Amino acid sequence: MALPTVFCTKTISADYKRILADQDNLCAICHRPPREGQALHVDNDHVTDAVRAMLCDTCNRGIGYFGEDPAYLRSAAMYVERYAKGVI
């Protein structure tokens, strides 16, 4: 994954470490550490290129599969919650 412009400087290590520290080295979505041997991904808005947070591979791919569309993500969450309660 190419790093957003803001991270393509000599300060990458400091910026990356600061964001990781702010997130307690956990994914911003699932709040779990990355899998062994993996690092968290720099998540960015693909329209503005603004850095949002650090995500694990699963969450990063998940929001990508939903096209980063909040309406689809909310609908998916409601779907899972509805069936988790046993409502059909």
C-alpha positions in Angstrom: 0.0 0.0 0.0 1.4 3.4 -1.0 1.6 5.8 1.9 -0.4 9.0 1.6 1.6 12.1 0.8 1.7 13.3 4.4 3.7 10.1 5.3 6.2 10.4 2.4 8.6 12.5 4.4 11.5 12.0 6.8 9.0 12.3 9.6 7.2 9.1 8.7 8.5 7.2 11.7 7.6 10.0 14.2 4.1 10.4 12.7 3.4 6.7 12.4 4.6 6.1 16.0 2.5 9.0 17.3 -0.7 7.7 15.7 0.0 4.2 16.9 0.6 5.5 20.4 -2.6 7.5 20.3 -4.4 4.2 19.4 -2.5 2.2 22.0 -1.1 0.1 19.1 -4.6 -1.2 18.3 -6.8 -1.1 15.2 -9.1 2.0 15.2 -12.1 -0.1 14.4 -11.8 -3.5 16.1 -9.4 -2.4 18.8 -7.3 -5.5 18.4 -3.5 -5.6 17.8 -2.4 -6.6 14.3 -1.7 -10.3 13.6 1.8 -11.5 14.5 4.2 -10.4 11.8 1.9 -7.7 10.5 1.7 -4.0 11.0 -1.3 -1.8 11.1 -2.2 -0.1 7.8 -2.3 3.7 7.3 -5.9 4.3 6.4 -6.6 7.3 4.3 -9.6 8.9 2.6 -9.1 8.0 -1.1 -10.8 11.2 -2.2 -8.9 13.7 0.0 -5.8 11.5 0.8 -6.2 12.6 4.4 -4.9 10.1 6.9 -7.7 8.8 9.2 -6.1 6.2 11.5 -4.3 2.9 11.6 -6.3 -0.3 10.8 -5.6 -4.0 10.9 -5.6 -5.8 7.6 -9.1 -7.3 8.1 -10.8 -3.9 8.9 -8.9 -2.1 6.2 -10.0 -4.6 3.6 -13.5 -4.7 5.1 -14.2 -1.0 4.7 -12.7 -1.2 1.2 -15.0 -4.0 0.2 -17.9 -1.8 1.2 -16.5 1.1 -0.9 -15.9 3.1 2.2 -19.6 4.0 2.0 -21.0 4.7 5.5 -24.6 3.8 4.5 -23.5 0.3 3.3 -21.4 -0.2 6.5 -24.3 0.8 8.7 -26.7 -1.4 6.8 -24.3 -4.3 7.2 -24.0 -3.7 10.9 -27.8 -3.6 11.3 -28.0 -6.8 9.3 -25.5 -8.7 11.5 -27.1 -7.3 14.7 -30.6 -8.3 13.6 -29.6 -12.0 12.9 -27.4 -12.1 16.0 -30.6 -11.6 18.0 -32.3 -14.5 16.3 -34.8 -12.3 14.5 -35.7 -13.6 11.1 
